[in-house]
């Protein structure tokens, strides 16, 4: 091999080495320059993902809040409707009470003209205000006499024995009187203006409360038929 060829070979090897070194340097430079960019990109991706999660979380909370607010609004609307209905029912009940009071007042104003023409007593179990089959049978027999009776009212008085609180007994005696009135009014279509009812609790005893038998008799409802027809007939007969 000639000197010239050897020199050319050296030059070629040297050139290859330089090229290799240059390639490594270029790669190292590229890595040095792109690494921050990749880090920033990764950070941006993480921030974007975090923002997306925050947006979804906010949206979920907003949706839940809207649903809760809607539920509260619906409940408030339902409560308002219930209150309005209750107010209407209370007004109706008050009007009925006024009308009933007016009817009773007109009856009571002429009560002195009425005379008893029949009576019945039904008794109740301890702390009970429900009619038994036997009670209803007695009331049926009693009501049968009303078909031929004119110008009458029914005085219905509820009572209790002496056991228990006075206020409770007043309410219990009223419920007992109401049970009798409800049965007669419903089954025999007796109008409300013919009833004059009151609960007197333990105030009016018909028997001794010291005995079991006496207390049983005091747990009662007394019904009296009062009519002014007899006086009317007498007055007409004297003319």
Residue pairs with C-beta under 8 A, 6 or more apart in sequence:
100 192
100 193
103 192
103 193
104 193
104 196
107 153
107 193
107 196
108 196
110 228
111 196
111 226
113 228
113 231
114 152
114 153
114 226
114 227
114 228
115 226
115 227
115 228
115 230
115 231
116 224
116 225
116 226
117 149
117 152
117 225
117 226
117 227
117 230
118 142
118 145
118 149
118 224
118 225
119 222
119 223
119 224
119 225
120 138
120 139
120 142
120 222
120 223
121 220
121 221
121 222
121 223
122 131
122 135
122 138
122 139
122 180
122 220
122 221
122 223
123 135
123 216
123 217
123 219
123 220
124 130
124 135
124 176
124 219
124 220
124 221
125 219
126 161
126 163
126 219
127 164
127 172
128 219
129 172
129 175
129 176
129 178
129 179
130 179
131 139
131 179
131 180
131 183
136 183
139 180
139 183
139 184
139 223
140 187
142 223
143 184
143 187
143 188
143 190
145 225
146 152
146 188
146 190
146 225
149 225
149 227
149 229
150 227
150 229
151 227
151 228
151 229
151 232
152 194
152 225
152 226
152 227
152 229
153 194
153 195
153 196
153 225
153 226
153 227
154 181
154 184
154 190
154 194
154 195
154 196
154 223
154 224
154 225
154 226
155 196
155 197
155 222
155 223
155 224
155 226
156 177
156 180
156 181
156 195
156 196
156 197
156 198
156 221
156 222
156 223
157 177
157 197
157 198
157 199
157 200
157 204
157 221
157 222
157 223
157 224
158 172
158 173
158 174
158 175
158 176
158 177
158 178
158 180
158 197
158 198
158 199
158 200
158 220
158 221
159 173
159 176
159 199
159 200
159 201
159 202
159 203
159 204
159 205
159 206
159 218
159 219
159 220
159 221
159 222
160 169
160 172
160 173
160 176
160 201
160 202
160 218
160 219
161 202
161 209
161 214
161 215
161 216
161 218
161 219
162 202
162 205
162 209
162 215
162 218
163 209
163 215
164 172
166 201
166 202
169 201
169 202
170 199
170 200
170 201
171 199
172 199
172 201
173 199
173 200
173 201
174 197
174 198
174 199
175 199
176 199
176 219
176 220
176 221
177 197
177 198
177 199
177 221
178 197
179 221
180 221
180 223
181 195
181 197
184 190
184 195
185 191
185 192
185 195
202 209
202 218
205 214
205 218
206 217
206 218
206 220
207 213
207 214
207 215
207 216
207 217
207 218
208 214
209 215
209 218
